[in-house]
Amino acid sequence: MTAPLGVVEGFFGRPYSWEERQGLMRALAPFGYEFYLYAPKADAYLRRRWREPHPPEDMQALAAFGSACRKAGVKFGVGLTPFELHFTLDAAGRSALKTKLDHLAGVGCDWIAILFDDMRGDLPDLAQRQAEIVHMARERISGSRLLVCPSYYTNDPVLDRVFGRRPQRYLENLGEALPPPIDILWTGEEVCSREYSPSSLDAVASAIQRKPFLWDNYPVNDGPRMSNHLHLRGFTGRPAAIRDHIAGHAVNPASQATLTRIPMLTLVAAYAKGESYAYGAAFWDAAKVVCGDTLAAMLRDDLLTLVDEGLDRLSSRRKTRLRSRYADSTHPAAKEIVAWIDGVYAVTGEALQTQ
């Protein structure tokens, strides 16, 4: 594809370990995933505590991961959420932003994303305030690709209910205030969009005066309801034709760092095969690559249970049976299924409010 394809680790709940991150990055790179944007909701030093420096050991781990990405030919980036800075853009806030960006530049970021999601946005001059923050970042990190996630990153009215009604012409004003080299992230017609079409993407491009950079919320499964399900099926609703209507495609993965490779590999097939793509066959091919034939066959047999029914609809007896079915395997994917059944990946409403 012409637009770059990559990972945006931007989910709530239990974050990946550094080992899991490197494993996912290295597994996907040979198949065409070109970038990895580190932005887990659990990293408080990139979000609610962004004004505080990361502990030295965290910065060392982040730098080591960036180095591993570059060795694999993958662009490395970090997503910073300057939480509610647009409400109090004073001298202290400006100084804190510059200091934070200097720290992030020290780990060798190829990309920096300024993320305005997950906070109140009902200000009439929101676009102008956020554009000022982005321009400050652009001056500070010259040389890195800069991306921006708007506060209202979808047409989905759920954002207006949760974060306040969006200002009139917010997207248009933000697009006018930001020069074209700055990419603008977009999740689609919904927070978790079921499909993308060239016409819907062109409508957004007209508003923001550039092609949108997709933040694709599949196969992420980080909500209180979604964490009860494993998202394993192949991608649908992403026709290869959208490649000419986007600036890039960032996939927000599932909480399970090995299992998420299955659907993420099917997206590669969707772009490569175009109209001949079949999501069921793509799942089977990807599952065998990730898990081997035996475990892939087990996943195929249990797909309805793992994906559609989910934990909250399984009796204790069925959970026990399902757990024992995978407990004997030493494969990381099987261990993730056992951990999922044990509630390790459960995401609470409190996590959505505090991370």
Buried (B, 14 or more C-beta within 10 A) or exposed (E): BEBBBBBBBBBBBBBBEBEBBBBBBBBBBEBBBBBBBBBBBBBBBBBBEBBEEBEEEEBEBBBEBBEBBEEBEBBBBBBBBBBBBBBEBEEEBBEBBBEBBEBBBEBBBBBBBBBBBBBEBEBEEBBBBBBBBBBBBBEBBEEBBBBBBBBBBBBBEEBEEEBBEBBEEBBBBBBBBBEEEBBBBBBBBBBBBEBBBBEBBEEBBEBBBBBBBBBBBBBBBBBBEBBBBBBBBBBBBBBBBBBEBBBBBBBBBBBBBBBBBBBBBBBBBBBBEEEEBBBEBBBBBBBBBBBEEEBBBBBBEBBEBBBEBBBEEBEEEBEEEBBEBBEEBEBBBBBBBBBBBEEBBBBEEEBBEEB
